[in-house]
Amino acid sequence: MPTAVPIISSTPLRQVNKMSSLPIDTVSAQAKETAKVLGAGGKELPAPYKSTGNEALDTLAFLHLLEQLKVQKRSGWIREGVKEAESISDHMCRMALMAMMIPQDPNRPLDIPRCVMMALVHDLAEAHVGDITPVEGVPAHVKHQLEEQAMDSFLNEMLGGEGNKDARNRFRSLWDEYETRETPESKLVKDLDRIELALQAVEYERSQDIQTLSPFFCGSIPHLEHPTIQKWAETLMEERRQLWASRGREKEEKEGLNGVKVGGSIKKSNGI
């Protein structure tokens, strides 16, 4: 029989005729429900990994964890009904390759190899929390906290051994730099994140005739800063305009963008 848990009352003991109680299994279930942590799509997250004390096994756990980047799909595309949507690692891989295409400019020097590595690390926390998108209503600080906790587990529990010191420091430095978004390299990688999203959106519009992706462009192309990436985006948006026109939807394409322009918000913030 379940043990009863008394509900404390201010009534003197001599006046109590019957003890109000809840079964202990009910209390435990309620506590468990309260303790749930939800990630992308409202899915309950597993408990963070804890070190076994065996460096080889902990390292192997991290290598297996990376599979999640290959199998987890990007949430925004799933929400819009895209078939065979790209994975998180698909997204990061194209970003890394695009980083290698950025020309060096004496007036805007960049550490391109660092940009490539940062592109491959920037969504690493999503291997645990998933791809949490703005429309899910998760506050930015909560999303960051979940991802920070995931990174702590990866780096301190899975890669906490002495043999992983260099990897641990490398991952931490790259991820923190991207999140802080203060260096030219981190700003470039954010631009790559945005243009890769826009590229993929046009590709799904072309291949699957998805007609609900305008918000993806409105949330990305106005914020592009780097001149090379802005040029890529301008060519892409002209390609998109022609695609929609070829399907008799030029008016819908224009209305969906609601007047946003490549780099538009950057120009406004600079008073241009």
DRENPA-3360 file (N, C-alpha, C; in nm, 2 decimals, always signed):
BEGIN
1 = MPTAVPII = +0.09/-0.12/+0.00/+0.00/+0.00/+0.00/+0.09/+0.12/+0.00 ~ +0.05/+0.22/-0.08/+0.14/+0.35/-0.09/+0.14/+0.42/+0.05 ~ +0.25/+0.47/+0.08/+0.26/+0.55/+0.20/+0.19/+0.69/+0.19 ~ +0.12/+0.73/+0.29/+0.05/+0.86/+0.28/+0.14/+0.97/+0.32 ~ +0.13/+1.08/+0.25/+0.21/+1.20/+0.28/+0.12/+1.31/+0.33 ~ +0.13/+1.35/+0.46/+0.04/+1.44/+0.52/+0.05/+1.58/+0.46 ~ -0.06/+1.65/+0.45/-0.07/+1.79/+0.41/-0.08/+1.87/+0.54 ~ +0.03/+1.95/+0.57/+0.04/+2.02/+0.70/-0.07/+2.12/+0.71;
9 = SSTPLRQV = -0.13/+2.13/+0.82/-0.24/+2.22/+0.85/-0.21/+2.31/+0.97 ~ -0.26/+2.43/+0.98/-0.24/+2.51/+1.09/-0.34/+2.47/+1.20 ~ -0.43/+2.38/+1.18/-0.53/+2.34/+1.28/-0.46/+2.26/+1.39 ~ -0.49/+2.29/+1.52/-0.43/+2.22/+1.62/-0.46/+2.07/+1.61 ~ -0.36/+1.99/+1.65/-0.37/+1.84/+1.63/-0.49/+1.78/+1.69 ~ -0.53/+1.83/+1.81/-0.64/+1.77/+1.88/-0.77/+1.79/+1.81 ~ -0.78/+1.88/+1.71/-0.91/+1.91/+1.64/-0.91/+1.83/+1.51 ~ -0.80/+1.77/+1.47/-0.80/+1.70/+1.34/-0.86/+1.56/+1.36;
17 = NKMSSLPI = -0.96/+1.53/+1.28/-1.03/+1.40/+1.29/-0.98/+1.31/+1.18 ~ -0.93/+1.37/+1.06/-0.89/+1.28/+0.95/-0.77/+1.35/+0.89 ~ -0.67/+1.28/+0.86/-0.55/+1.33/+0.79/-0.57/+1.34/+0.64 ~ -0.56/+1.46/+0.58/-0.56/+1.47/+0.44/-0.43/+1.42/+0.39 ~ -0.43/+1.34/+0.28/-0.30/+1.28/+0.23/-0.31/+1.26/+0.08 ~ -0.19/+1.25/+0.02/-0.17/+1.21/-0.12/-0.08/+1.09/-0.12 ~ -0.12/+0.99/-0.21/-0.03/+0.88/-0.22/+0.11/+0.92/-0.27 ~ +0.21/+0.85/-0.21/+0.35/+0.89/-0.25/+0.38/+0.88/-0.39;
25 = DTVSAQAK = +0.32/+0.78/-0.46/+0.35/+0.77/-0.61/+0.29/+0.88/-0.69 ~ +0.18/+0.94/-0.64/+0.12/+1.06/-0.70/+0.21/+1.18/-0.69 ~ +0.26/+1.19/-0.56/+0.36/+1.30/-0.54/+0.48/+1.29/-0.62 ~ +0.53/+1.17/-0.63/+0.65/+1.14/-0.71/+0.63/+1.18/-0.86 ~ +0.51/+1.14/-0.91/+0.48/+1.16/-1.05/+0.47/+1.31/-1.08 ~ +0.41/+1.39/-0.98/+0.40/+1.53/-0.99/+0.54/+1.60/-0.99 ~ +0.62/+1.55/-0.90/+0.76/+1.60/-0.90/+0.83/+1.58/-1.03 ~ +0.81/+1.46/-1.08/+0.88/+1.42/-1.21/+0.83/+1.51/-1.32;
33 = ETAKVLGA = +0.70/+1.54/-1.32/+0.64/+1.62/-1.43/+0.70/+1.76/-1.42 ~ +0.71/+1.81/-1.30/+0.77/+1.95/-1.28/+0.91/+1.96/-1.32 ~ +0.98/+1.84/-1.31/+1.13/+1.85/-1.33/+1.16/+1.83/-1.48 ~ +1.06/+1.80/-1.57/+1.08/+1.78/-1.71/+1.15/+1.90/-1.77 ~ +1.24/+1.88/-1.86/+1.31/+1.98/-1.94/+1.27/+1.96/-2.08 ~ +1.22/+2.06/-2.15/+1.17/+2.04/-2.29/+1.27/+2.11/-2.38 ~ +1.29/+2.04/-2.49/+1.38/+2.10/-2.60/+1.30/+2.13/-2.72 ~ +1.36/+2.12/-2.84/+1.29/+2.15/-2.97/+1.16/+2.07/-2.98;
41 = GGKELPAP = +1.06/+2.14/-3.03/+0.93/+2.07/-3.06/+0.86/+2.03/-2.93 ~ +0.90/+2.08/-2.81/+0.84/+2.04/-2.69/+0.87/+1.90/-2.64 ~ +0.97/+1.84/-2.70/+1.01/+1.71/-2.66/+1.09/+1.71/-2.53 ~ +1.06/+1.61/-2.45/+1.14/+1.60/-2.32/+1.28/+1.57/-2.35 ~ +1.38/+1.64/-2.29/+1.52/+1.61/-2.31/+1.56/+1.50/-2.21 ~ +1.65/+1.42/-2.25/+1.71/+1.32/-2.16/+1.80/+1.39/-2.06 ~ +1.83/+1.33/-1.95/+1.92/+1.39/-1.85/+2.06/+1.41/-1.91 ~ +2.13/+1.51/-1.88/+2.26/+1.54/-1.93/+2.35/+1.42/-1.90;
49 = YKSTGNEA = +2.45/+1.40/-1.98/+2.54/+1.29/-1.97/+2.63/+1.32/-1.84 ~ +2.66/+1.21/-1.77/+2.75/+1.22/-1.66/+2.87/+1.13/-1.68 ~ +2.99/+1.18/-1.65/+3.11/+1.10/-1.68/+3.11/+0.97/-1.61 ~ +3.16/+0.87/-1.68/+3.18/+0.73/-1.62/+3.31/+0.72/-1.54 ~ +3.39/+0.82/-1.56/+3.53/+0.81/-1.50/+3.63/+0.74/-1.59 ~ +3.58/+0.69/-1.70/+3.66/+0.63/-1.80/+3.67/+0.72/-1.92 ~ +3.79/+0.78/-1.94/+3.80/+0.88/-2.05/+3.77/+0.82/-2.19 ~ +3.81/+0.69/-2.21/+3.78/+0.63/-2.34/+3.63/+0.62/-2.37;
57 = LDTLAFLH = +3.56/+0.57/-2.26/+3.42/+0.56/-2.28/+3.35/+0.69/-2.29 ~ +3.39/+0.79/-2.22/+3.33/+0.93/-2.23/+3.35/+0.99/-2.36 ~ +3.47/+0.97/-2.42/+3.51/+1.02/-2.55/+3.42/+0.95/-2.66 ~ +3.40/+0.82/-2.64/+3.32/+0.74/-2.73/+3.17/+0.79/-2.73 ~ +3.13/+0.83/-2.61/+2.99/+0.88/-2.59/+2.97/+1.01/-2.67 ~ +3.08/+1.09/-2.67/+3.07/+1.22/-2.75/+3.06/+1.19/-2.90 ~ +3.15/+1.10/-2.94/+3.15/+1.06/-3.08/+3.01/+1.01/-3.13 ~ +2.95/+0.93/-3.04/+2.81/+0.88/-3.08/+2.71/+0.99/-3.07;
65 = LLEQLKVQ = +2.73/+1.08/-2.98/+2.64/+1.20/-2.97/+2.63/+1.28/-3.10 ~ +2.75/+1.29/-3.17/+2.75/+1.36/-3.29/+2.66/+1.31/-3.40 ~ +2.62/+1.18/-3.39/+2.52/+1.13/-3.48/+2.39/+1.21/-3.48 ~ +2.36/+1.26/-3.37/+2.23/+1.34/-3.36/+2.23/+1.45/-3.45 ~ +2.35/+1.51/-3.48/+2.35/+1.62/-3.57/+2.32/+1.58/-3.72 ~ +2.35/+1.45/-3.74/+2.32/+1.39/-3.88/+2.17/+1.35/-3.89 ~ +2.11/+1.31/-3.78/+1.97/+1.25/-3.79/+1.86/+1.35/-3.76 ~ +1.90/+1.45/-3.67/+1.79/+1.54/-3.63/+1.77/+1.65/-3.75;
73 = KRSGWIRE = +1.64/+1.66/-3.78/+1.61/+1.75/-3.89/+1.59/+1.90/-3.84 ~ +1.61/+1.99/-3.93/+1.59/+2.13/-3.89/+1.44/+2.16/-3.87 ~ +1.41/+2.21/-3.75/+1.27/+2.22/-3.71/+1.18/+2.31/-3.80 ~ +1.23/+2.42/-3.85/+1.15/+2.51/-3.93/+1.10/+2.44/-4.06 ~ +1.18/+2.36/-4.12/+1.13/+2.29/-4.24/+1.03/+2.18/-4.21 ~ +1.04/+2.11/-4.10/+0.94/+2.02/-4.06/+0.81/+2.08/-4.04 ~ +0.81/+2.20/-3.98/+0.69/+2.27/-3.95/+0.62/+2.31/-4.08 ~ +0.69/+2.34/-4.18/+0.64/+2.39/-4.31/+0.60/+2.27/-4.40;
81 = GVKEAESI = +0.62/+2.15/-4.35/+0.58/+2.03/-4.43/+0.68/+1.99/-4.54 ~ +0.80/+2.03/-4.52/+0.91/+1.99/-4.62/+0.93/+1.84/-4.60 ~ +0.94/+1.77/-4.72/+0.97/+1.63/-4.72/+1.12/+1.61/-4.72 ~ +1.17/+1.51/-4.64/+1.31/+1.48/-4.64/+1.39/+1.61/-4.61 ~ +1.36/+1.68/-4.50/+1.42/+1.80/-4.46/+1.57/+1.78/-4.43 ~ +1.65/+1.89/-4.45/+1.79/+1.88/-4.41/+1.81/+1.85/-4.27 ~ +1.93/+1.80/-4.23/+1.96/+1.78/-4.10/+2.04/+1.90/-4.05 ~ +2.07/+1.90/-3.92/+2.15/+2.00/-3.86/+2.29/+2.00/-3.92;
89 = SDHMCRMA = +2.35/+1.89/-3.94/+2.49/+1.88/-3.99/+2.49/+1.92/-4.14 ~ +2.38/+1.89/-4.21/+2.37/+1.94/-4.35/+2.39/+2.09/-4.36 ~ +2.32/+2.15/-4.27/+2.32/+2.30/-4.26/+2.46/+2.35/-4.23 ~ +2.53/+2.29/-4.13/+2.66/+2.34/-4.09/+2.76/+2.31/-4.19 ~ +2.75/+2.19/-4.26/+2.85/+2.16/-4.36/+2.85/+2.26/-4.48 ~ +2.74/+2.30/-4.53/+2.74/+2.40/-4.64/+2.79/+2.53/-4.59 ~ +2.76/+2.57/-4.46/+2.81/+2.69/-4.41/+2.97/+2.69/-4.41 ~ +3.02/+2.58/-4.37/+3.17/+2.56/-4.36/+3.23/+2.58/-4.50;
97 = LMAMMIPQ = +3.17/+2.51/-4.60/+3.22/+2.52/-4.73/+3.21/+2.67/-4.79 ~ +3.10/+2.73/-4.75/+3.09/+2.87/-4.80/+3.19/+2.96/-4.73 ~ +3.22/+2.93/-4.61/+3.32/+3.01/-4.54/+3.45/+3.01/-4.61 ~ +3.49/+2.90/-4.67/+3.61/+2.88/-4.75/+3.61/+2.97/-4.88 ~ +3.49/+3.01/-4.92/+3.48/+3.09/-5.04/+3.49/+3.24/-5.02 ~ +3.49/+3.28/-4.90/+3.50/+3.43/-4.87/+3.64/+3.48/-4.91 ~ +3.64/+3.58/-5.00/+3.77/+3.64/-5.03/+3.83/+3.72/-4.92 ~ +3.96/+3.73/-4.91/+4.02/+3.81/-4.81/+4.02/+3.96/-4.86;
105 = DPNRPLDI = +4.00/+4.05/-4.77/+3.99/+4.19/-4.80/+4.08/+4.26/-4.70 ~ +4.19/+4.33/-4.74/+4.28/+4.40/-4.65/+4.20/+4.49/-4.55 ~ +4.09/+4.54/-4.59/+4.01/+4.63/-4.51/+3.92/+4.56/-4.41 ~ +3.90/+4.42/-4.44/+3.82/+4.34/-4.35/+3.89/+4.21/-4.33 ~ +4.00/+4.20/-4.27/+4.08/+4.08/-4.25/+4.00/+3.98/-4.17 ~ +4.00/+3.85/-4.21/+3.93/+3.74/-4.14/+4.02/+3.62/-4.13 ~ +4.00/+3.55/-4.02/+4.07/+3.42/-4.00/+3.97/+3.32/-4.05 ~ +3.99/+3.29/-4.19/+3.90/+3.20/-4.25/+3.90/+3.06/-4.19;
113 = PRCVMMAL = +4.01/+3.00/-4.16/+4.01/+2.86/-4.10/+3.93/+2.86/-3.97 ~ +3.94/+2.97/-3.89/+3.86/+2.98/-3.77/+3.71/+2.99/-3.80 ~ +3.67/+3.06/-3.91/+3.53/+3.07/-3.95/+3.48/+2.93/-3.99 ~ +3.56/+2.85/-4.06/+3.52/+2.72/-4.10/+3.49/+2.63/-3.98 ~ +3.58/+2.64/-3.88/+3.56/+2.56/-3.76/+3.44/+2.61/-3.68 ~ +3.42/+2.74/-3.68/+3.31/+2.79/-3.60/+3.18/+2.75/-3.67 ~ +3.17/+2.75/-3.80/+3.05/+2.70/-3.87/+3.02/+2.56/-3.83 ~ +3.12/+2.48/-3.81/+3.09/+2.34/-3.78/+3.06/+2.32/-3.63;
121 = VHDLAEAH = +3.08/+2.42/-3.55/+3.06/+2.41/-3.41/+2.94/+2.48/-3.36 ~ +2.89/+2.58/-3.44/+2.80/+2.68/-3.38/+2.66/+2.62/-3.34 ~ +2.62/+2.51/-3.40/+2.50/+2.44/-3.36/+2.52/+2.31/-3.28 ~ +2.64/+2.29/-3.23/+2.67/+2.17/-3.16/+2.58/+2.13/-3.05 ~ +2.53/+2.23/-2.97/+2.44/+2.21/-2.86/+2.31/+2.14/-2.90 ~ +2.28/+2.16/-3.03/+2.15/+2.11/-3.08/+2.15/+1.96/-3.09 ~ +2.27/+1.90/-3.08/+2.28/+1.75/-3.07/+2.20/+1.70/-2.95 ~ +2.19/+1.78/-2.85/+2.11/+1.75/-2.72/+1.98/+1.81/-2.72;
129 = VGDITPVE = +1.97/+1.95/-2.74/+1.84/+2.02/-2.72/+1.76/+2.02/-2.85 ~ +1.81/+1.99/-2.97/+1.74/+2.00/-3.09/+1.74/+2.14/-3.15 ~ +1.68/+2.16/-3.26/+1.68/+2.29/-3.33/+1.56/+2.37/-3.28 ~ +1.58/+2.45/-3.17/+1.47/+2.53/-3.12/+1.45/+2.66/-3.20 ~ +1.34/+2.68/-3.26/+1.31/+2.79/-3.34/+1.23/+2.90/-3.27 ~ +1.24/+3.03/-3.32/+1.17/+3.14/-3.25/+1.02/+3.12/-3.24 ~ +0.96/+3.05/-3.33/+0.81/+3.04/-3.33/+0.76/+2.95/-3.22 ~ +0.86/+2.88/-3.15/+0.82/+2.79/-3.05/+0.79/+2.86/-2.92;
137 = GVPAHVKH = +0.82/+2.99/-2.91/+0.79/+3.07/-2.80/+0.89/+3.05/-2.68 ~ +1.00/+2.99/-2.70/+1.10/+2.97/-2.60/+1.18/+3.10/-2.59 ~ +1.18/+3.17/-2.47/+1.26/+3.29/-2.46/+1.41/+3.27/-2.49 ~ +1.47/+3.37/-2.55/+1.61/+3.36/-2.60/+1.70/+3.32/-2.48 ~ +1.68/+3.37/-2.36/+1.76/+3.34/-2.25/+1.75/+3.20/-2.20 ~ +1.63/+3.14/-2.22/+1.60/+3.00/-2.18/+1.67/+2.91/-2.28 ~ +1.66/+2.95/-2.41/+1.72/+2.87/-2.52/+1.87/+2.87/-2.49 ~ +1.93/+2.98/-2.47/+2.07/+2.99/-2.44/+2.11/+2.91/-2.32;
145 = QLEEQAMD = +2.03/+2.91/-2.22/+2.06/+2.84/-2.09/+2.06/+2.69/-2.12 ~ +1.96/+2.64/-2.20/+1.96/+2.50/-2.23/+2.08/+2.45/-2.31 ~ +2.12/+2.54/-2.41/+2.23/+2.51/-2.49/+2.36/+2.52/-2.41 ~ +2.37/+2.61/-2.32/+2.49/+2.62/-2.24/+2.50/+2.50/-2.15 ~ +2.39/+2.45/-2.09/+2.40/+2.33/-2.01/+2.44/+2.21/-2.09 ~ +2.39/+2.20/-2.22/+2.43/+2.09/-2.31/+2.58/+2.10/-2.33 ~ +2.63/+2.22/-2.36/+2.78/+2.23/-2.39/+2.86/+2.19/-2.27 ~ +2.81/+2.23/-2.15/+2.88/+2.20/-2.03/+2.89/+2.05/-2.01;
153 = SFLNEMLG = +2.78/+1.98/-2.04/+2.78/+1.83/-2.04/+2.88/+1.77/-2.14 ~ +2.88/+1.82/-2.26/+2.97/+1.77/-2.36/+3.11/+1.79/-2.32 ~ +3.15/+1.91/-2.28/+3.29/+1.94/-2.26/+3.34/+1.90/-2.12 ~ +3.26/+1.90/-2.02/+3.31/+1.87/-1.89/+3.29/+1.72/-1.85 ~ +3.19/+1.66/-1.91/+3.16/+1.52/-1.87/+3.21/+1.42/-1.98 ~ +3.18/+1.45/-2.11/+3.23/+1.37/-2.22/+3.37/+1.39/-2.25 ~ +3.41/+1.52/-2.26/+3.55/+1.55/-2.30/+3.63/+1.61/-2.18 ~ +3.59/+1.57/-2.06/+3.66/+1.62/-1.95/+3.80/+1.57/-1.92;
161 = GEGNKDAR = +3.84/+1.46/-1.98/+3.96/+1.40/-1.96/+4.08/+1.48/-2.01 ~ +4.20/+1.45/-1.95/+4.32/+1.52/-1.99/+4.35/+1.51/-2.14 ~ +4.32/+1.39/-2.19/+4.35/+1.37/-2.33/+4.27/+1.45/-2.43 ~ +4.16/+1.51/-2.38/+4.07/+1.59/-2.46/+4.08/+1.74/-2.43 ~ +4.18/+1.78/-2.36/+4.20/+1.92/-2.31/+4.20/+2.01/-2.43 ~ +4.27/+1.98/-2.54/+4.28/+2.07/-2.65/+4.14/+2.08/-2.72 ~ +4.08/+1.96/-2.74/+3.95/+1.96/-2.81/+3.85/+2.04/-2.72 ~ +3.85/+2.02/-2.59/+3.76/+2.09/-2.50/+3.77/+2.24/-2.51;
169 = NRFRSLWD = +3.90/+2.29/-2.51/+3.92/+2.43/-2.52/+3.89/+2.49/-2.65 ~ +3.91/+2.41/-2.76/+3.88/+2.45/-2.89/+3.73/+2.47/-2.91 ~ +3.65/+2.37/-2.87/+3.51/+2.37/-2.88/+3.45/+2.49/-2.80 ~ +3.50/+2.50/-2.68/+3.45/+2.61/-2.59/+3.47/+2.75/-2.65 ~ +3.60/+2.77/-2.70/+3.63/+2.90/-2.75/+3.55/+2.94/-2.87 ~ +3.53/+2.84/-2.96/+3.46/+2.87/-3.09/+3.31/+2.89/-3.06 ~ +3.25/+2.81/-2.97/+3.11/+2.82/-2.94/+3.08/+2.95/-2.87 ~ +3.16/+2.99/-2.77/+3.14/+3.11/-2.69/+3.16/+3.23/-2.78;
177 = EYETRETP = +3.26/+3.23/-2.87/+3.28/+3.34/-2.96/+3.16/+3.36/-3.05 ~ +3.10/+3.25/-3.10/+2.98/+3.27/-3.19/+2.87/+3.32/-3.11 ~ +2.84/+3.27/-2.99/+2.73/+3.32/-2.91/+2.74/+3.47/-2.87 ~ +2.86/+3.51/-2.85/+2.89/+3.65/-2.81/+2.87/+3.75/-2.92 ~ +2.91/+3.70/-3.04/+2.89/+3.77/-3.17/+2.95/+3.91/-3.17 ~ +3.08/+3.92/-3.13/+3.15/+4.04/-3.12/+3.27/+4.05/-3.22 ~ +3.32/+3.94/-3.26/+3.44/+3.94/-3.35/+3.39/+3.94/-3.50 ~ +3.48/+3.98/-3.59/+3.44/+3.98/-3.73/+3.41/+3.83/-3.78;
185 = ESKLVKDL = +3.48/+3.74/-3.72/+3.46/+3.60/-3.76/+3.33/+3.55/-3.72 ~ +3.28/+3.58/-3.60/+3.15/+3.53/-3.55/+3.04/+3.60/-3.63 ~ +3.06/+3.73/-3.67/+2.96/+3.80/-3.74/+2.95/+3.74/-3.88 ~ +3.06/+3.70/-3.94/+3.06/+3.64/-4.07/+2.98/+3.50/-4.07 ~ +3.01/+3.43/-3.96/+2.95/+3.30/-3.95/+2.80/+3.31/-3.93 ~ +2.75/+3.42/-3.86/+2.61/+3.44/-3.85/+2.55/+3.48/-3.99 ~ +2.62/+3.55/-4.06/+2.58/+3.58/-4.20/+2.57/+3.45/-4.28 ~ +2.66/+3.36/-4.27/+2.66/+3.24/-4.34/+2.53/+3.15/-4.29;
193 = DRIELALQ = +2.51/+3.16/-4.16/+2.39/+3.09/-4.11/+2.26/+3.14/-4.18 ~ +2.25/+3.27/-4.20/+2.13/+3.33/-4.26/+2.12/+3.30/-4.41 ~ +2.24/+3.32/-4.48/+2.23/+3.30/-4.63/+2.21/+3.15/-4.66 ~ +2.26/+3.06/-4.57/+2.24/+2.92/-4.59/+2.09/+2.88/-4.58 ~ +2.02/+2.95/-4.48/+1.88/+2.93/-4.46/+1.80/+2.98/-4.59 ~ +1.84/+3.09/-4.64/+1.77/+3.15/-4.76/+1.79/+3.06/-4.88 ~ +1.92/+3.01/-4.90/+1.95/+2.92/-5.01/+1.86/+2.79/-5.00 ~ +1.85/+2.73/-4.88/+1.77/+2.61/-4.86/+1.63/+2.64/-4.89;
201 = AVEYERSQ = +1.58/+2.75/-4.85/+1.44/+2.79/-4.87/+1.40/+2.79/-5.02 ~ +1.49/+2.86/-5.09/+1.46/+2.87/-5.24/+1.47/+2.73/-5.30 ~ +1.56/+2.64/-5.25/+1.57/+2.51/-5.31/+1.44/+2.43/-5.28 ~ +1.39/+2.44/-5.16/+1.26/+2.37/-5.13/+1.14/+2.43/-5.20 ~ +1.14/+2.56/-5.23/+1.04/+2.62/-5.31/+1.04/+2.56/-5.45 ~ +1.16/+2.55/-5.50/+1.18/+2.50/-5.64/+1.14/+2.35/-5.65 ~ +1.20/+2.27/-5.56/+1.18/+2.13/-5.57/+1.05/+2.07/-5.52 ~ +0.99/+2.14/-5.42/+0.86/+2.09/-5.36/+0.75/+2.19/-5.37;
209 = DIQTLSPF = +0.77/+2.30/-5.43/+0.67/+2.40/-5.45/+0.61/+2.45/-5.31 ~ +0.69/+2.46/-5.21/+0.65/+2.51/-5.08/+0.62/+2.66/-5.10 ~ +0.51/+2.71/-5.05/+0.47/+2.85/-5.08/+0.46/+2.93/-4.95 ~ +0.51/+2.88/-4.84/+0.49/+2.94/-4.71/+0.62/+2.99/-4.64 ~ +0.73/+3.00/-4.72/+0.86/+3.03/-4.67/+0.90/+3.17/-4.66 ~ +0.82/+3.26/-4.70/+0.85/+3.40/-4.70/+0.91/+3.45/-4.57 ~ +0.85/+3.41/-4.45/+0.91/+3.46/-4.33/+1.06/+3.42/-4.31 ~ +1.10/+3.31/-4.37/+1.24/+3.27/-4.36/+1.33/+3.38/-4.42;
217 = FCGSIPHL = +1.29/+3.43/-4.53/+1.36/+3.54/-4.60/+1.36/+3.67/-4.52 ~ +1.24/+3.70/-4.47/+1.22/+3.83/-4.40/+1.31/+3.83/-4.27 ~ +1.33/+3.71/-4.22/+1.41/+3.71/-4.09/+1.56/+3.69/-4.12 ~ +1.60/+3.68/-4.24/+1.74/+3.65/-4.27/+1.81/+3.76/-4.36 ~ +1.76/+3.78/-4.48/+1.83/+3.86/-4.57/+1.84/+4.01/-4.53 ~ +1.75/+4.07/-4.46/+1.77/+4.21/-4.42/+1.89/+4.23/-4.32 ~ +1.94/+4.12/-4.26/+2.04/+4.13/-4.16/+2.18/+4.10/-4.20 ~ +2.19/+4.07/-4.33/+2.33/+4.03/-4.39/+2.42/+4.15/-4.39;
225 = EHPTIQKW = +2.54/+4.13/-4.34/+2.64/+4.25/-4.33/+2.75/+4.24/-4.43 ~ +2.81/+4.12/-4.45/+2.93/+4.11/-4.53/+2.90/+4.13/-4.68 ~ +2.98/+4.22/-4.75/+2.95/+4.26/-4.89/+2.94/+4.13/-4.98 ~ +3.03/+4.04/-4.97/+3.02/+3.92/-5.05/+2.90/+3.84/-5.04 ~ +2.86/+3.83/-4.91/+2.73/+3.75/-4.88/+2.61/+3.83/-4.93 ~ +2.62/+3.96/-4.92/+2.51/+4.04/-4.97/+2.49/+4.02/-5.12 ~ +2.60/+4.02/-5.19/+2.59/+3.99/-5.34/+2.53/+3.86/-5.37 ~ +2.58/+3.76/-5.29/+2.52/+3.62/-5.31/+2.36/+3.63/-5.29;
233 = AETLMEER = +2.32/+3.70/-5.19/+2.18/+3.71/-5.15/+2.10/+3.79/-5.26 ~ +2.16/+3.89/-5.31/+2.09/+3.97/-5.42/+2.07/+3.88/-5.54 ~ +2.17/+3.80/-5.58/+2.15/+3.71/-5.69/+2.05/+3.60/-5.66 ~ +2.05/+3.55/-5.54/+1.95/+3.45/-5.50/+1.81/+3.50/-5.50 ~ +1.79/+3.62/-5.45/+1.65/+3.68/-5.45/+1.60/+3.71/-5.59 ~ +1.69/+3.74/-5.68/+1.65/+3.76/-5.82/+1.61/+3.63/-5.88 ~ +1.69/+3.52/-5.85/+1.65/+3.39/-5.89/+1.52/+3.35/-5.84 ~ +1.49/+3.38/-5.71/+1.36/+3.34/-5.65/+1.25/+3.42/-5.72;
241 = RQLWASRG = +1.27/+3.55/-5.75/+1.17/+3.63/-5.81/+1.13/+3.56/-5.95 ~ +1.23/+3.52/-6.02/+1.21/+3.46/-6.15/+1.14/+3.33/-6.14 ~ +1.17/+3.25/-6.03/+1.10/+3.12/-6.01/+0.96/+3.14/-5.99 ~ +0.92/+3.24/-5.90/+0.78/+3.26/-5.87/+0.71/+3.32/-5.99 ~ +0.78/+3.40/-6.06/+0.71/+3.46/-6.18/+0.68/+3.35/-6.29 ~ +0.77/+3.26/-6.30/+0.75/+3.15/-6.39/+0.63/+3.06/-6.36 ~ +0.59/+3.07/-6.23/+0.47/+2.99/-6.19/+0.35/+3.08/-6.17 ~ +0.36/+3.21/-6.22/+0.25/+3.30/-6.22/+0.22/+3.35/-6.08;
249 = REKEEKEG = +0.32/+3.37/-6.00/+0.30/+3.41/-5.86/+0.39/+3.53/-5.83 ~ +0.42/+3.61/-5.92/+0.51/+3.72/-5.90/+0.46/+3.82/-5.79 ~ +0.32/+3.84/-5.80/+0.26/+3.93/-5.70/+0.27/+3.87/-5.56 ~ +0.25/+3.74/-5.55/+0.25/+3.68/-5.42/+0.39/+3.68/-5.36 ~ +0.49/+3.67/-5.45/+0.63/+3.67/-5.40/+0.66/+3.81/-5.35 ~ +0.62/+3.91/-5.41/+0.65/+4.05/-5.37/+0.58/+4.08/-5.24 ~ +0.45/+4.04/-5.23/+0.37/+4.07/-5.11/+0.43/+3.99/-4.99 ~ +0.48/+3.87/-5.01/+0.53/+3.79/-4.90/+0.66/+3.85/-4.84;
257 = LNGVKVGG = +0.74/+3.92/-4.92/+0.86/+3.98/-4.87/+0.83/+4.11/-4.80 ~ +0.72/+4.17/-4.83/+0.67/+4.29/-4.76/+0.78/+4.40/-4.76 ~ +0.85/+4.41/-4.88/+0.94/+4.52/-4.89/+1.08/+4.50/-4.84 ~ +1.11/+4.39/-4.78/+1.24/+4.37/-4.72/+1.35/+4.36/-4.83 ~ +1.47/+4.42/-4.80/+1.58/+4.42/-4.89/+1.70/+4.35/-4.83 ~ +1.79/+4.30/-4.91/+1.91/+4.25/-4.87/+1.99/+4.35/-4.79 ~ +2.03/+4.32/-4.67/+2.10/+4.42/-4.58/+2.02/+4.54/-4.54 ~ +1.89/+4.54/-4.56/+1.81/+4.65/-4.53/+1.82/+4.70/-4.39;
265 = SIKKSNGI = +1.82/+4.61/-4.29/+1.82/+4.65/-4.15/+1.95/+4.70/-4.11 ~ +2.06/+4.66/-4.18/+2.20/+4.70/-4.15/+2.21/+4.85/-4.20 ~ +2.16/+4.88/-4.31/+2.16/+5.01/-4.37/+2.09/+5.11/-4.28 ~ +1.97/+5.07/-4.23/+1.89/+5.15/-4.15/+1.96/+5.18/-4.02 ~ +2.03/+5.08/-3.96/+2.10/+5.10/-3.83/+2.22/+5.19/-3.85 ~ +2.27/+5.20/-3.97/+2.38/+5.29/-4.00/+2.34/+5.42/-4.05 ~ +2.21/+5.44/-4.05/+2.15/+5.57/-4.09/+2.16/+5.59/-4.24 ~ +2.17/+5.49/-4.32/+2.17/+5.50/-4.46/+2.04/+5.49/-4.52;
% end
